[in-house]
Amino acid sequence: MRLTLHFYIATLIKVAMMVFGGVILGKVMEERRWTRFFRALTRPILKTAHLPPSCEGALVTSLVSGYAGDALLSLHYKEGELSTDQVILSSMILNLPLFLSFVPLLVGIVYPLMGWVGLVYIGCQILASSGLMVTAMAIGRLKLPPEVWEITLEEANNTMPPVLESLKRALKSGATITFRIMLITAPVMGIVFYLVNVGFFERLQNALATHLVFPGLPPAALTVSAAHAFHIAGGAAVAGSLLQTELITSKEAVLAMLIGNAVGTPFRSLRLNFPRYAALYPPKLALAIILTSQGIRMVMVLIIYFLLLLLW
């Protein structure tokens, strides 16, 4: 797979639009207090995790745009409203709404190629993200002190800033965050695209996938894992063809896709997530977010793998 300059520029423009529009939406939702419509869902999660109210807007916004949700989170971090531990745990929680926002796209990729087996695989991924969220909530409850969710005077009086003032502040925040992200994302993404084009990630992923042996998977199924380690569409295409020729069973196809996801997680995180987090946070914190979130999520995927191996 070769990534062209046109695709590089188009990707940067897409990221900039998603961040800019998402931050504006998130800031307006916070200031106009539209997040109150989601409180029945968001507040129990954040209160259980001992996270402050400032995370609520990011959690709601991430349902629309994961980029914007992370950007709002970084804004609260830079304003001193969130500690390092709170940012890491909040990022783990945001993984579920971020994944759910991509589910329609994933269904469009895997269902035509794998049928109902692909839907089972997506269900397993939703379960893994849910497990990551529950883990973050448990860690927060054990590690962080309880947050006091007080009703502010503005909320009690139901007063809000004028619409134009809210929009002006949202535009300023959106422009500032988008510029900062592009300043770092553009060169980092350029390096990543170069490594993809010279086959660096593909060689690493294929070498790892072909040198590991997993219980319950025949050699033919490992080709699905190797293909998925590089891209989900590749794994789904290989799995679909092997299912049609009956070289692997439905169970083996799901297990192979899960292993491909687990094996490819570190490399996908470096390709896709590091440029974004490096633009939002200091490098040390960016790496901590990626390693913690993706590491725990990979463990969740492997747990689901062995549960399916035993119970299916």
HUUR-V179742 format. One record per backbone hydrogen bond with DSSP energy under -0.5 kcal/mol. CO is the residue of the C=O (numbers start at 1). NH is the residue of the N-H. If there is no record, write none. Layout:
BEGIN
CO,NH
CO,NH
END
This chain:
BEGIN
2,4
4,8
5,9
6,10
7,11
8,12
9,13
10,14
11,15
12,16
13,17
14,18
15,19
16,20
17,21
18,22
19,23
20,24
21,25
22,26
23,27
24,28
25,29
26,30
27,31
28,32
29,34
29,35
30,33
33,36
34,37
35,38
36,39
38,41
38,42
39,43
39,44
41,45
42,46
43,47
44,48
45,49
46,51
47,50
52,55
53,56
55,59
56,60
57,61
58,62
60,63
61,64
61,65
65,69
66,70
67,71
68,72
69,73
70,74
71,75
72,76
73,77
74,78
75,79
76,81
76,82
77,80
83,87
84,88
85,89
86,90
87,91
88,92
89,93
90,94
91,95
92,95
93,96
93,97
94,98
95,99
96,100
97,101
98,102
99,102
99,103
100,103
102,106
103,107
104,108
105,109
106,109
106,110
107,111
109,113
110,114
110,115
111,115
114,117
115,118
115,119
116,120
117,121
118,122
119,123
120,124
121,125
122,126
123,127
124,128
125,129
126,130
127,131
128,132
129,133
130,134
131,135
132,136
133,137
134,138
135,139
136,140
137,141
138,142
139,143
140,144
147,149
148,150
150,152
152,156
153,157
154,158
154,159
155,158
162,166
163,167
164,168
165,169
166,170
167,171
168,172
169,173
170,174
171,175
172,176
173,177
174,178
175,179
176,180
177,181
178,182
179,183
180,184
181,184
181,185
182,186
184,188
185,189
186,190
187,191
188,192
189,193
190,194
191,195
192,196
193,197
194,198
195,200
196,199
199,203
200,204
201,205
202,206
203,207
204,208
205,209
206,210
207,211
209,212
214,217
216,218
218,221
218,222
219,222
219,223
220,223
220,224
221,224
221,225
222,226
223,227
224,228
225,229
226,230
227,230
227,231
231,235
232,236
233,237
234,238
235,239
236,240
237,241
238,242
239,243
240,244
241,245
242,247
242,248
243,246
249,253
250,254
251,255
252,256
253,257
254,258
255,259
256,260
257,261
258,262
259,263
260,264
261,265
264,268
265,269
266,270
267,271
268,272
268,273
269,273
269,274
272,276
273,277
274,278
275,279
276,280
277,281
282,286
283,287
284,288
285,289
286,290
287,291
288,292
289,293
290,294
290,295
291,295
292,296
293,297
294,298
295,299
296,300
297,301
298,302
299,303
300,304
301,305
302,306
303,307
304,308
305,309
306,310
307,311
308,312
END
